[in-house]
Every structure is written in C-alpha cells, then in structure tokens.
Amino acid sequence: MTIRDLRNHGGEVLDAVMRGEGMTVTRQGRAIAELRPLRGRGVRIETLEKAFKGCPTVDYSGLVADMGEILDLSL
C-alpha cells in the first residue's frame, strides 16, 4: 500500500493488521516499511482455567497403555 493509502485508510489498515494480515508500505514504488501484528502476549492462567473448566481429566497411564497397543514405544 502507498503512504497515501495508509494516511487515508489508516483505521481500515490497522483493522486488517489486527486480523493477522501483514502489509508493506511503499513510497514512490519502493517498499519502506512493514506493518504486521504483534506477537501474542500469552494468556492469563485464569482465562485458561475458565476455558477448560468441566473438561474431562486425562488418565495418562491409560493413554500410554493405549498408545503402546498401537505404536512401538521402545523407540
């Protein structure tokens, strides 16, 4: 996108970046900058606890036993 597009449509451009799109800004046909979303800052443990509340627990020994029936776990 050109600098003019960025200036005239800045809000729309930033909305697209927030959705995960990357953009290259050009001046006189030459790339001069990139706009990209920032890397996530992680998720708070409270958010994860709320999201997974009520999910069944995993019996890891049973899981390994089941996998042992299908896969060669000696590798």
MODELLER restraints for C-alpha pairs under 7 A, 6 or more apart:
rsr = mdl.restraints
at = mdl.atoms
rsr.add(forms.Gaussian(group=physical.xy_distance, feature=features.Distance(at['CA:1:A'], at['CA:24:A']), mean=6.12, stdev=0.5))
rsr.add(forms.Gaussian(group=physical.xy_distance, feature=features.Distance(at['CA:1:A'], at['CA:25:A']), mean=4.99, stdev=0.5))
rsr.add(forms.Gaussian(group=physical.xy_distance, feature=features.Distance(at['CA:1:A'], at['CA:26:A']), mean=5.94, stdev=0.5))
rsr.add(forms.Gaussian(group=physical.xy_distance, feature=features.Distance(at['CA:2:A'], at['CA:25:A']), mean=5.48, stdev=0.5))
rsr.add(forms.Gaussian(group=physical.xy_distance, feature=features.Distance(at['CA:2:A'], at['CA:26:A']), mean=4.78, stdev=0.5))
rsr.add(forms.Gaussian(group=physical.xy_distance, feature=features.Distance(at['CA:2:A'], at['CA:27:A']), mean=6.06, stdev=0.5))
rsr.add(forms.Gaussian(group=physical.xy_distance, feature=features.Distance(at['CA:3:A'], at['CA:25:A']), mean=6.24, stdev=0.5))
rsr.add(forms.Gaussian(group=physical.xy_distance, feature=features.Distance(at['CA:3:A'], at['CA:26:A']), mean=6.26, stdev=0.5))
rsr.add(forms.Gaussian(group=physical.xy_distance, feature=features.Distance(at['CA:3:A'], at['CA:27:A']), mean=6.25, stdev=0.5))
rsr.add(forms.Gaussian(group=physical.xy_distance, feature=features.Distance(at['CA:6:A'], at['CA:13:A']), mean=6.78, stdev=0.5))
rsr.add(forms.Gaussian(group=physical.xy_distance, feature=features.Distance(at['CA:17:A'], at['CA:36:A']), mean=5.86, stdev=0.5))
rsr.add(forms.Gaussian(group=physical.xy_distance, feature=features.Distance(at['CA:17:A'], at['CA:37:A']), mean=5.55, stdev=0.5))
rsr.add(forms.Gaussian(group=physical.xy_distance, feature=features.Distance(at['CA:18:A'], at['CA:37:A']), mean=5.91, stdev=0.5))
rsr.add(forms.Gaussian(group=physical.xy_distance, feature=features.Distance(at['CA:20:A'], at['CA:37:A']), mean=5.83, stdev=0.5))
rsr.add(forms.Gaussian(group=physical.xy_distance, feature=features.Distance(at['CA:21:A'], at['CA:36:A']), mean=6.61, stdev=0.5))
rsr.add(forms.Gaussian(group=physical.xy_distance, feature=features.Distance(at['CA:22:A'], at['CA:35:A']), mean=5.65, stdev=0.5))
rsr.add(forms.Gaussian(group=physical.xy_distance, feature=features.Distance(at['CA:22:A'], at['CA:36:A']), mean=4.46, stdev=0.5))
rsr.add(forms.Gaussian(group=physical.xy_distance, feature=features.Distance(at['CA:22:A'], at['CA:37:A']), mean=6.99, stdev=0.5))
rsr.add(forms.Gaussian(group=physical.xy_distance, feature=features.Distance(at['CA:23:A'], at['CA:34:A']), mean=5.63, stdev=0.5))
rsr.add(forms.Gaussian(group=physical.xy_distance, feature=features.Distance(at['CA:23:A'], at['CA:35:A']), mean=4.98, stdev=0.5))
rsr.add(forms.Gaussian(group=physical.xy_distance, feature=features.Distance(at['CA:23:A'], at['CA:36:A']), mean=6.43, stdev=0.5))
rsr.add(forms.Gaussian(group=physical.xy_distance, feature=features.Distance(at['CA:24:A'], at['CA:31:A']), mean=6.41, stdev=0.5))
rsr.add(forms.Gaussian(group=physical.xy_distance, feature=features.Distance(at['CA:24:A'], at['CA:33:A']), mean=5.78, stdev=0.5))
rsr.add(forms.Gaussian(group=physical.xy_distance, feature=features.Distance(at['CA:24:A'], at['CA:34:A']), mean=4.44, stdev=0.5))
rsr.add(forms.Gaussian(group=physical.xy_distance, feature=features.Distance(at['CA:24:A'], at['CA:35:A']), mean=6.24, stdev=0.5))
rsr.add(forms.Gaussian(group=physical.xy_distance, feature=features.Distance(at['CA:25:A'], at['CA:31:A']), mean=5.79, stdev=0.5))
rsr.add(forms.Gaussian(group=physical.xy_distance, feature=features.Distance(at['CA:25:A'], at['CA:32:A']), mean=5.87, stdev=0.5))
rsr.add(forms.Gaussian(group=physical.xy_distance, feature=features.Distance(at['CA:25:A'], at['CA:33:A']), mean=5.10, stdev=0.5))
rsr.add(forms.Gaussian(group=physical.xy_distance, feature=features.Distance(at['CA:25:A'], at['CA:34:A']), mean=5.99, stdev=0.5))
rsr.add(forms.Gaussian(group=physical.xy_distance, feature=features.Distance(at['CA:26:A'], at['CA:32:A']), mean=5.44, stdev=0.5))
